[in-house]
Amino acid sequence: RKIVRKNADCKYRFTPRGFLWLKSKVHTNFREKYKKWDRKWRVVFFDIPENMARQRIAFRRKLKYLGFYPLQKSVFVFPYPCEEEVSDLAKPLGIQDYIDLITADSLGGREDELIRNFVL
């Protein structure tokens, strides 16, 4: 299906098509778990110190990998309950004290863009 490719180091990596496939599977998993969107947004924001830059980059990558939508470099949005998943990402990196998650009813003018992104 051309979703993975073997590189010169004999390692397998997702192709751009593969990342789209993976994103759809992650969203499908959350949809199956929660069945219906509760019309609330989960907003994850963080302020991780510069001396923990590697952890910050890793956390940001993992959020994107799970399908979170970046509103800013340190603000991500997701439509389903995800407190446990965010905590599971932050703890091994030792950054849980620098991360907050709020639940919001509206995201203002960007809400239509997010609804289209998450296909809600």
Order of alpha helices (4+ residues) and beta strands (2+ residues): beta-beta-alpha-beta-alpha-beta-beta-alpha-beta-alpha
